[in-house]
Amino acid sequence: MSSDVDIAARTADLAIADGTDTAAAPTLAPHLTDFPRLPADRPARVVVVGAGGMGGWWAREVVASDVAELVGVADLVEGAPQRVIEQSGVADPSAVAAGTDGVDLAFELGADLLIDPTVPVAHHPVTRKALHAGIPVLGEKPVTETLPEALSLVAHTELTGVPFMVSQSRRFFRQVRQLRSFVAAHGPTVLTSAFFSLFTEMEGYRRTQLHPLLRDMGIHAFDTARYVMDADPVAVTARGAQPEWSVYSHDATVTATFEMSDGSLFVYNGTWNARGLPTYWNSEWRIGAQQGSATWDGTNAPVLGTEDAEETARLQAAVDAESDPEPDQIAASLIECVSALREGRTPMCEVHENLLSFAMVEAAVASVDRGERVEIDDLLEQARVEAIAAETDPRARDLMQSWSSVREALAAAQ
């Protein structure tokens, strides 16, 4: 992996006038921030807070990266940080500090970045404390446990001016970028579907979590759909199922149909309860657009098609030719975050841009619970009321009250 690799550069706007460039994924122009830029002549000093399975994965990726170095790991469980440090692959485990409070540890060590793969219920207090300590945060999905807490963090990000990125790691697959480029050249879309089926009986909190499939897996597909389609959610109708053989206390099988801002539909079907013929973790995709269609099995190159056989062959050849190794998943999230800090720009998946992906999850949950269609803006505004009522910082409370609407506040910051 090269420190010169810049995921943002790979996804910058490039000309697609002839409709054949599937490598370029169009994005909004980078928004520059006032936060001090990270020096480019050294790796970013990183503290990981949360020493569970994801914390261990993040620690290993930091150690393997050329853009970052692991300086600390924190967890409330005695001995857990030391275990993660020892298993991270770092050359000198004794040089990496351990602690119980990740923000305090990051502040003491002068860390440039706090990575937060704690359980969702801890995301709000950890991130809020880090932002007010002036420490940028790269958080695991979901942004928080609840939508009101997520809006609170949007407000605290605006108050402090400290960068906060959510690691939506699926965006950084080459194939997702290729699909986005194809849609940009051949859209708009009319119908997009993602099908996920994998029999799994997870241990831990997911056994008793409300709507575990939606909250653990749905967020990946929902964020991918927004990115590929370049559209945002308007409303959703969702239903859940809980077969008698399921080990989960709540539904781990869900179907959801989203109405999108461009007038198209996005349909998600997901289950942890069906045996045989599993999909990949990325789901199986089919995209129908005005000038062409595409399918993706979740791991290999997308299959593209138009009504012009020559154009189809040219497009497919271009996609198939892209085979050079490149970072993906959380390794690419780390590169994107550090690159943005060095360049003084807003990273992809910054909290304002990410929040609508989380809102899709919570809207689908609400639709399952209520048995009715749910409008996203209604859910956002109700969450704002709850966020204001719960907020203990008067400045954040006043800021949320000043928004003309949640959707407009999110758009204004991007």
VMD Tcl script that draws the C-alpha trace (Angstrom):
set ca {
  {0.00 0.00 0.00}
  {1.45 3.38 -0.92}
  {1.14 6.53 1.15}
  {0.59 8.35 -2.12}
  {-2.63 6.45 -2.75}
  {-5.49 8.92 -2.43}
  {-8.94 7.42 -2.61}
  {-10.42 10.85 -3.18}
  {-8.29 11.29 -6.28}
  {-9.47 7.92 -7.57}
  {-13.06 9.05 -7.20}
  {-12.70 12.58 -8.54}
  {-14.81 13.93 -11.36}
  {-13.48 12.89 -14.75}
  {-14.95 13.36 -18.20}
  {-17.48 10.72 -19.16}
  {-18.94 12.53 -22.13}
  {-18.74 9.49 -24.39}
  {-20.27 7.28 -21.70}
  {-17.37 4.82 -21.76}
  {-15.31 5.80 -18.71}
  {-16.39 3.44 -15.96}
  {-13.31 4.05 -13.85}
  {-14.25 7.58 -12.82}
  {-16.87 7.90 -10.10}
  {-18.20 11.49 -10.13}
  {-18.26 13.17 -6.74}
  {-19.02 16.61 -5.40}
  {-16.16 19.09 -5.41}
  {-14.11 18.79 -2.21}
  {-15.29 21.12 0.56}
  {-12.31 22.70 2.30}
  {-12.34 22.96 6.07}
  {-10.77 25.37 8.57}
  {-9.34 22.54 10.65}
  {-5.49 22.61 10.78}
  {-3.99 20.35 8.16}
  {-2.16 17.21 9.19}
  {1.52 17.30 8.14}
  {2.14 15.18 5.07}
  {5.69 14.21 6.04}
  {4.74 11.70 8.73}
  {2.10 9.07 9.44}
  {-1.01 10.07 11.35}
  {-0.77 9.15 15.04}
  {-3.81 6.98 15.80}
  {-5.53 5.77 18.95}
  {-8.12 2.99 18.65}
  {-10.87 3.01 21.27}
  {-12.66 -0.32 21.67}
  {-10.68 -3.56 21.81}
  {-13.27 -6.00 20.51}
  {-13.23 -7.78 17.17}
  {-13.53 -4.59 15.10}
  {-10.99 -2.81 17.29}
  {-8.51 -5.58 16.60}
  {-9.15 -5.33 12.86}
  {-8.67 -1.57 12.89}
  {-5.46 -1.87 14.90}
  {-4.03 -4.35 12.39}
  {-4.95 -2.09 9.47}
  {-3.33 0.92 11.14}
  {-0.12 -1.02 11.75}
  {-0.08 -2.26 8.15}
  {-0.76 1.18 6.70}
  {1.82 3.60 5.37}
  {-0.36 6.61 6.24}
  {-0.83 5.94 9.95}
  {0.86 4.54 13.07}
  {-0.74 2.98 16.12}
  {0.17 4.90 19.28}
  {-2.55 3.73 21.65}
  {-5.48 1.37 22.30}
  {-8.15 1.88 24.94}
  {-10.92 -0.27 26.41}
  {-12.77 -0.57 29.70}
  {-12.08 -4.30 29.88}
  {-8.87 -5.02 31.75}
  {-6.22 -6.57 29.52}
  {-8.15 -6.06 26.28}
  {-6.00 -3.20 24.94}
  {-2.81 -5.16 25.55}
  {-4.23 -8.18 23.73}
  {-5.13 -6.06 20.68}
  {-1.73 -4.38 20.70}
  {0.10 -7.71 20.87}
  {-1.97 -9.14 18.01}
  {-1.75 -6.03 15.83}
  {1.59 -6.88 14.23}
  {3.30 -3.78 15.59}
  {7.08 -4.18 15.76}
  {7.37 -3.03 19.39}
  {4.18 -3.62 21.42}
  {5.72 -1.85 24.41}
  {5.80 1.39 22.39}
  {2.00 1.45 22.08}
  {0.15 2.88 25.07}
  {-2.89 1.28 26.68}
  {-5.68 2.95 28.61}
  {-9.32 2.87 29.62}
  {-10.50 6.20 28.14}
  {-9.70 6.55 24.45}
  {-10.18 10.31 24.26}
  {-8.01 10.99 27.32}
  {-5.35 8.67 25.95}
  {-5.44 10.33 22.52}
  {-5.15 13.77 24.11}
  {-2.23 12.72 26.31}
  {-0.39 11.18 23.34}
  {-1.04 14.07 20.98}
  {-2.84 11.73 18.56}
  {-4.00 13.06 15.22}
  {-6.98 10.73 14.92}
  {-9.27 8.67 17.11}
  {-10.74 5.53 15.53}
  {-13.94 4.46 17.30}
  {-15.07 0.85 16.74}
  {-16.85 0.66 20.10}
  {-20.38 -0.74 20.40}
  {-22.99 1.67 18.94}
  {-24.28 2.81 22.33}
  {-20.83 4.28 23.07}
  {-20.49 6.18 19.81}
  {-22.24 9.36 20.96}
  {-20.36 9.99 24.22}
  {-16.97 8.99 22.80}
  {-17.32 11.08 19.64}
  {-18.75 14.10 21.40}
  {-15.90 14.12 23.92}
  {-13.29 13.74 21.16}
  {-14.75 16.56 19.06}
  {-14.64 18.96 22.00}
  {-11.09 17.85 22.72}
  {-10.15 18.85 19.17}
  {-9.45 15.28 18.04}
  {-10.78 14.15 14.61}
  {-12.83 10.96 14.69}
  {-13.12 8.06 12.26}
  {-16.09 6.13 13.59}
  {-17.49 2.72 12.76}
  {-21.01 2.45 11.39}
  {-23.66 3.13 12.51}
  {-22.92 6.74 13.37}
  {-24.70 6.32 16.73}
  {-27.26 4.11 18.47}
  {-30.22 6.41 17.65}
  {-31.15 9.04 15.09}
  {-31.54 11.83 17.70}
  {-28.01 11.07 18.94}
  {-26.76 11.24 15.35}
  {-28.30 14.71 14.91}
  {-26.65 15.76 18.17}
  {-23.27 14.75 16.77}
  {-23.97 16.72 13.58}
  {-24.51 19.77 15.77}
  {-21.36 19.16 17.83}
  {-19.34 18.68 14.65}
  {-20.55 22.06 13.44}
  {-19.88 23.70 16.80}
  {-16.31 22.44 17.07}
  {-15.28 22.38 13.43}
  {-13.50 19.08 14.11}
  {-13.75 16.46 11.32}
  {-15.92 13.39 11.93}
  {-16.07 10.65 9.30}
  {-18.12 7.45 9.46}
  {-16.42 4.43 7.92}
  {-18.87 3.19 5.28}
  {-16.27 0.77 4.03}
  {-18.34 -0.72 1.18}
  {-18.02 2.52 -0.79}
  {-14.38 1.82 -1.36}
  {-14.77 -1.29 -3.46}
  {-13.65 -0.73 -7.05}
  {-16.85 -2.36 -8.32}
  {-19.04 0.11 -6.44}
  {-17.15 2.98 -8.01}
  {-17.60 1.37 -11.43}
  {-21.35 1.04 -10.90}
  {-21.61 4.68 -9.87}
  {-19.79 5.74 -13.03}
  {-22.02 3.55 -15.19}
  {-25.16 5.06 -13.68}
  {-23.78 8.59 -14.11}
  {-23.32 7.92 -17.82}
  {-26.44 5.81 -18.45}
  {-28.95 6.94 -15.85}
  {-31.06 7.98 -14.23}
  {-32.03 4.71 -12.62}
  {-35.60 3.47 -12.42}
  {-35.19 0.32 -10.29}
  {-32.24 -0.87 -8.22}
  {-32.24 -3.98 -6.05}
  {-29.86 -5.56 -3.54}
  {-30.36 -9.16 -2.37}
  {-28.47 -10.45 0.68}
  {-28.80 -14.02 1.99}
  {-26.39 -15.63 4.40}
  {-27.20 -18.08 7.17}
  {-25.48 -16.94 10.32}
  {-26.13 -17.28 14.03}
  {-24.09 -14.46 15.52}
  {-23.22 -14.32 19.18}
  {-23.27 -11.24 21.40}
  {-25.64 -8.31 21.50}
  {-27.05 -8.97 18.03}
  {-28.94 -12.00 19.42}
  {-31.23 -9.67 21.38}
  {-30.88 -6.46 19.36}
  {-34.03 -5.00 17.82}
  {-33.92 -5.45 14.02}
  {-30.35 -6.85 13.93}
  {-30.25 -7.48 10.17}
  {-31.34 -3.96 9.29}
  {-29.03 -2.33 11.78}
  {-25.97 -4.47 11.11}
  {-26.19 -5.18 7.37}
  {-28.82 -2.85 5.93}
  {-26.67 0.23 6.46}
  {-24.06 -1.13 4.03}
  {-26.51 -1.66 1.18}
  {-28.41 1.56 1.86}
  {-25.27 3.69 1.78}
  {-24.03 1.88 -1.34}
  {-27.34 2.52 -3.07}
  {-27.21 6.25 -2.30}
  {-23.66 6.44 -3.62}
  {-24.23 4.39 -6.77}
  {-27.57 5.99 -7.65}
  {-26.52 9.51 -6.59}
  {-29.95 9.87 -5.00}
  {-31.31 10.21 -1.49}
  {-34.24 8.52 0.29}
  {-37.70 10.06 0.43}
  {-39.85 7.29 1.96}
  {-39.81 3.56 2.73}
  {-42.18 0.66 3.16}
  {-40.63 -2.31 4.96}
  {-41.68 -5.65 6.41}
  {-39.84 -8.12 8.64}
  {-40.11 -11.87 9.25}
  {-38.98 -14.05 12.15}
  {-39.02 -17.77 11.31}
  {-39.31 -20.22 14.16}
  {-35.76 -21.52 13.65}
  {-34.16 -18.08 14.05}
  {-31.87 -17.60 17.06}
  {-32.48 -13.86 17.03}
  {-35.00 -12.23 19.32}
  {-36.14 -9.92 16.53}
  {-36.50 -10.07 12.76}
  {-33.34 -11.01 10.85}
  {-35.22 -11.19 7.55}
  {-36.41 -7.95 5.98}
  {-37.64 -6.51 2.70}
  {-37.71 -2.73 2.18}
  {-38.71 -0.57 -0.78}
  {-37.34 2.97 -0.79}
  {-38.68 5.83 -2.88}
  {-35.69 7.93 -3.92}
  {-35.24 11.63 -4.64}
  {-34.85 11.07 -8.40}
  {-38.19 9.26 -8.61}
  {-36.61 5.80 -8.75}
  {-37.05 2.81 -6.45}
  {-34.47 0.91 -4.42}
  {-35.49 -2.52 -3.09}
  {-33.53 -4.34 -0.38}
  {-34.10 -8.00 0.50}
  {-31.95 -9.39 3.29}
  {-31.85 -12.43 5.57}
  {-29.65 -14.25 8.07}
  {-32.17 -17.11 8.23}
  {-31.93 -18.92 4.86}
  {-29.58 -21.85 4.26}
  {-27.88 -22.62 0.96}
  {-26.77 -20.55 -2.04}
  {-25.37 -17.70 0.07}
  {-24.62 -14.32 -1.43}
  {-21.41 -12.47 -0.69}
  {-21.45 -9.94 2.16}
  {-21.83 -7.13 -0.39}
  {-25.21 -8.50 -1.60}
  {-26.17 -9.23 -5.20}
  {-27.16 -6.14 -7.19}
  {-29.21 -5.33 -10.26}
  {-29.55 -1.79 -11.58}
  {-32.00 -0.75 -14.27}
  {-31.39 2.69 -15.80}
  {-32.67 4.71 -18.74}
  {-29.78 3.88 -21.07}
  {-28.52 0.58 -19.67}
  {-28.51 -1.99 -16.89}
  {-25.89 -3.57 -14.65}
  {-25.55 -6.55 -12.34}
  {-22.97 -7.28 -9.65}
  {-22.56 -10.51 -7.71}
  {-20.88 -8.68 -4.82}
  {-17.28 -9.69 -5.51}
  {-16.38 -9.96 -9.21}
  {-16.47 -7.25 -11.87}
  {-19.91 -5.80 -12.63}
  {-21.68 -6.97 -15.79}
  {-22.82 -4.00 -17.86}
  {-25.30 -3.84 -20.70}
  {-26.84 -1.37 -23.13}
  {-28.90 -1.73 -26.31}
  {-25.74 -1.12 -28.35}
  {-23.65 -4.30 -28.57}
  {-20.45 -2.45 -29.45}
  {-20.83 0.00 -26.60}
  {-21.57 -2.85 -24.22}
  {-18.44 -4.71 -25.28}
  {-16.36 -1.55 -24.90}
  {-17.75 -0.82 -21.43}
  {-17.25 -4.38 -20.24}
  {-13.70 -4.51 -21.55}
  {-12.86 -1.29 -19.68}
  {-14.26 -2.66 -16.43}
  {-12.57 -6.04 -16.81}
  {-9.24 -4.35 -17.55}
  {-9.16 -2.74 -14.10}
  {-7.28 -5.36 -12.15}
  {-4.46 -3.57 -10.32}
  {-4.64 -4.15 -6.56}
  {-5.94 -1.23 -4.55}
  {-6.97 -0.70 -0.92}
  {-10.59 -1.33 -0.05}
  {-12.86 -1.67 3.00}
  {-11.50 -0.13 6.20}
  {-7.96 0.20 4.83}
  {-9.36 2.57 2.20}
  {-11.50 4.36 4.81}
  {-8.32 5.05 6.76}
  {-6.54 6.38 3.68}
  {-9.49 8.60 2.80}
  {-9.67 10.03 6.32}
  {-5.94 10.73 6.60}
  {-5.81 12.14 3.07}
  {-8.66 14.53 3.89}
  {-6.92 15.67 7.07}
  {-3.73 16.33 5.11}
  {-5.54 18.18 2.32}
  {-7.82 20.18 4.59}
  {-11.00 18.88 2.95}
  {-14.16 17.17 4.05}
  {-13.75 13.39 3.75}
  {-16.19 11.15 1.97}
  {-18.76 9.77 4.45}
  {-18.44 12.81 6.72}
  {-21.27 12.78 9.26}
  {-23.49 15.28 7.38}
  {-23.31 13.19 4.22}
  {-23.60 9.90 6.08}
  {-26.62 10.69 8.18}
  {-29.20 9.95 5.47}
  {-27.83 6.42 5.15}
  {-28.45 5.91 8.85}
  {-31.86 7.53 8.48}
  {-32.72 4.87 5.89}
  {-32.07 2.19 8.51}
  {-34.15 3.88 11.17}
  {-36.95 4.64 8.71}
  {-37.06 1.00 7.66}
  {-37.14 -0.03 11.34}
  {-40.01 2.38 11.95}
  {-41.88 1.04 8.92}
  {-41.55 -2.55 10.15}
  {-42.70 -1.56 13.63}
  {-45.65 0.53 12.46}
  {-46.63 -1.58 9.49}
  {-46.89 1.50 7.30}
  {-45.03 3.73 4.86}
  {-42.63 6.15 6.58}
  {-41.47 9.46 5.13}
  {-37.81 10.22 5.82}
  {-38.26 13.94 6.49}
  {-40.98 13.27 9.07}
  {-38.64 10.89 10.85}
  {-35.78 13.40 10.72}
  {-37.89 16.20 12.16}
  {-39.22 14.02 14.97}
  {-35.64 12.99 15.73}
  {-34.67 16.67 15.88}
  {-37.40 17.33 18.47}
  {-36.08 14.44 20.56}
  {-32.45 15.52 20.08}
  {-33.19 19.06 21.25}
  {-35.05 17.78 24.30}
  {-32.17 15.49 25.27}
  {-29.29 17.88 24.48}
  {-27.36 19.14 27.51}
  {-25.24 21.69 25.62}
  {-27.27 24.89 25.08}
  {-25.18 25.85 22.05}
  {-25.91 22.56 20.29}
  {-29.56 22.86 21.27}
  {-29.80 26.36 19.81}
  {-28.03 25.25 16.66}
  {-30.46 22.40 16.02}
  {-33.39 24.72 16.68}
  {-32.03 27.15 14.09}
  {-32.10 24.64 11.23}
  {-34.85 25.36 8.69}
  {-35.08 21.59 8.27}
  {-32.76 18.68 8.98}
  {-32.38 17.80 5.31}
  {-31.48 21.37 4.37}
  {-28.99 21.60 7.25}
  {-27.28 18.42 6.07}
  {-27.13 19.62 2.46}
  {-25.78 23.04 3.41}
  {-22.71 21.54 5.04}
  {-21.72 19.31 2.11}
}
mol new
graphics top color blue
foreach p $ca { graphics top sphere $p radius 0.5 }
foreach p [lrange $ca 0 end-1] q [lrange $ca 1 end] { graphics top cylinder $p $q radius 0.2 }
display resetview
